[in-house]
Amino acid sequence: MRHAKKRYQLGRFTSWHDATIRSLAKNMVICQSIKTTLTRAKASKQMIEKLITLAKKNTLFARRQAQRILGEHKLVNLLFNEIGPRFSKRNSGFTRIINLGKRRGDDAEMVIFELTQLKKKEVKKQKEAKESNIKNVKDIEKIQDVKEMPEQKETKISVKEIPVDGKKPQKKFMGGLRTIFRKKSDSL
């Protein structure tokens, strides 16, 4: 009997269930904000909170326990050197779940699962993105790189004019075949 053994099953066998939760924990340490389903986020929340608590202790035994879960030295170092000190003044509430709505294919509830205290650089870039209505943080990085580049003199590039002989340019050989064998999904 399974009295007091409640957990999120995720529709998997035990080994697959454990692998899914560990994978989510690894991704959370790397990215610190992931998009997943609500049940997966709730299932992995306990393990991630445990890992951050271990990172706050910062002992050799805590590192070995984290190594047993994460399996990579780089992830353990990232957890203990960057994420652990960030939450040193906090006892709990290391993660948050932000609802996004339902997924189109199977109507699963999608969420953003993230740490409550992100890196300061990421937070600044996200604020700038909201202010300038740019959806992607990478676009802001490109804009900042352009601003930092020294100004260059504008050079005019001459474009060779194509003589008009009344002939159409030749089509590529595969161009006609592509339209014949087009899939219905390509036209969407």
Secondary structure, 3 states (H helix, E strand, C coil): CCCCCCCCCCCCCHHHHHHHHHHHHHHHHHHCEEEEEHHHHHHHHHHHHHHHHHHHHCCHHHHHHHHHHHCCHHHHHHHHHHHHHHCCCCCCCCEEEEEEEECCCCCCEEEEEEECCCCHHHHHHHHHHHHCCCCCHHHHHHHHHHHHCCCCCCCCCCCCCCCCCCCCCCCCHHHHHHHHCCCHHHHC
